[in-house]
């Protein structure tokens, strides 16, 4: 199954893309996708437990993915 990973701000800069597509096995989780991302050059800038969302809803690493899901890795946001 194919999932799309969306990257924002410094994460997109570090990994050199705003989105990526991964073929994942059935039953793959958010943590499995994060593991694939961590294997890429530039991923050392990600925190140990980044904030993640699936289809625009916050998700934990244990969430099982389905074909076509969008997984977003969200950087910390500061404002005033």
C-alpha positions in Angstrom: 0.0 0.0 0.0 1.2 3.5 -0.7 1.1 6.3 1.9 2.1 9.9 1.5 4.3 11.7 4.0 4.0 15.4 4.4 6.9 17.5 5.8 6.8 21.1 6.9 9.2 23.9 7.6 12.6 22.8 8.9 11.8 19.1 8.4 11.1 19.7 4.7 14.3 21.7 4.4 16.4 19.0 6.2 15.0 16.1 4.1 14.8 18.1 0.8 11.2 17.5 0.1 7.7 18.7 1.1 6.2 15.3 0.5 7.3 11.7 -0.1 5.5 8.5 -1.1 6.3 5.1 0.5 5.2 1.6 -0.3 4.4 0.0 3.0 3.2 -3.5 3.9 -0.3 -4.1 5.1 -0.5 -3.5 8.8 2.2 -0.8 8.8 2.0 1.8 11.6 2.9 5.4 11.9 6.0 4.3 13.7 7.0 2.1 10.7 6.7 5.2 8.4 8.8 7.2 10.9 11.4 4.5 10.8 11.6 4.8 7.0 12.0 8.5 7.2 14.8 8.2 9.8 16.8 6.1 7.4 17.0 9.1 5.0 19.8 11.7 4.8 18.9 14.7 6.8 16.5 12.9 9.2 18.9 13.4 12.1 17.2 16.8 12.6 13.9 15.1 13.7 13.3 14.8 17.4 13.0 11.4 19.0 9.2 11.6 19.1 7.9 14.2 16.6 4.3 15.3 16.5 2.5 13.3 13.8 -0.9 13.2 12.2 -2.8 10.9 9.9 -5.3 12.4 7.6 -5.2 15.7 9.5 -5.8 14.1 12.9 -3.1 13.7 15.5 -1.9 10.1 15.8 0.3 7.9 17.9 3.0 5.6 16.5 0.8 2.6 17.1 -1.9 3.7 14.6 -2.2 1.3 11.8 -2.3 2.9 8.3 -4.4 2.2 5.3 -3.6 2.7 1.6 -3.8 6.3 0.6 -3.3 7.7 4.1 -1.4 11.0 4.5 1.0 11.1 7.4 2.2 14.5 8.5 5.3 15.1 10.5 4.7 18.4 12.3 7.5 20.6 13.6 7.1 22.6 16.9 5.3 25.9 16.4 6.0 29.0 18.4 4.2 32.2 18.3 3.2 35.2 20.2 
